[in-house]
């Protein structure tokens, strides 16, 4: 992985890439046909913890919105 910086633009790009990977994994988890072989263990973890991940992301997004726009409701 490339060296991380404190630059907000770089951080936003890394966050966007991470969110895209989360969305892709969640999408793949939801498309498994009934007769498909069992997904790999990491994908099974996504299936089981999807609600928890969504709740964590909601909290992080609310914190980020509050930090970026003080005085505005999140």
Wavefront OBJ file of the C-alpha trace (Angstrom):
o trace
v 0.000 0.000 0.000
v 1.225 3.486 -0.766
v 2.392 5.664 2.087
v -0.512 7.424 3.744
v -0.491 11.179 4.217
v -2.499 13.563 6.355
v -3.700 15.413 3.260
v -7.527 15.601 3.378
v -7.831 14.965 -0.366
v -5.730 11.792 -0.091
v -7.689 10.671 2.966
v -10.984 11.232 1.127
v -9.728 9.157 -1.812
v -8.714 6.303 0.531
v -12.085 6.495 2.278
v -13.917 6.401 -1.042
v -11.926 3.341 -2.142
v -12.614 1.590 1.165
v -16.341 2.318 0.951
v -16.429 0.990 -2.599
v -14.769 -2.253 -1.430
v -17.334 -2.561 1.374
v -20.205 -2.018 -1.069
v -18.774 -4.533 -3.524
v -18.335 -7.182 -0.835
v -21.850 -6.597 0.488
v -23.263 -6.792 -3.034
v -21.464 -10.071 -3.700
v -22.711 -11.492 -0.419
v -26.307 -10.725 -1.380
v -26.027 -12.337 -4.840
v -25.022 -15.843 -3.834
v -27.401 -18.299 -5.561
v -28.765 -21.078 -3.351
v -26.786 -23.806 -5.153
v -23.497 -21.862 -5.175
v -20.542 -23.209 -3.251
v -20.096 -21.686 0.174
v -18.476 -18.270 0.001
v -15.049 -17.832 1.485
v -14.967 -17.198 5.247
v -14.322 -13.462 4.849
v -17.458 -13.092 2.738
v -19.446 -15.110 5.271
v -18.293 -12.652 7.937
v -19.668 -9.800 5.797
v -23.017 -11.554 5.560
v -23.210 -12.021 9.331
v -21.980 -8.575 10.292
v -23.601 -6.397 7.629
v -25.949 -4.676 10.059
v -23.126 -3.928 12.487
v -20.976 -2.522 9.682
v -23.841 -0.315 8.467
v -24.389 1.038 11.981
v -20.680 1.786 12.419
v -20.547 3.566 9.049
v -23.641 5.622 9.935
v -21.976 6.782 13.169
v -18.702 7.619 11.414
v -20.484 9.537 8.663
v -22.455 11.540 11.250
v -19.214 12.394 13.080
v -17.545 13.422 9.825
v -20.481 15.622 8.819
v -20.450 17.307 12.218
v -16.704 17.944 11.972
v -16.911 19.334 8.440
v -19.899 21.597 9.010
v -19.959 22.763 12.640
v -23.276 24.275 13.638
v -25.181 22.298 11.004
v -27.298 19.310 12.011
v -25.732 15.998 10.935
l 1 2 3 4 5 6 7 8 9 10 11 12 13 14 15 16 17 18 19 20 21 22 23 24 25 26 27 28 29 30 31 32 33 34 35 36 37 38 39 40 41 42 43 44 45 46 47 48 49 50 51 52 53 54 55 56 57 58 59 60 61 62 63 64 65 66 67 68 69 70 71 72 73 74
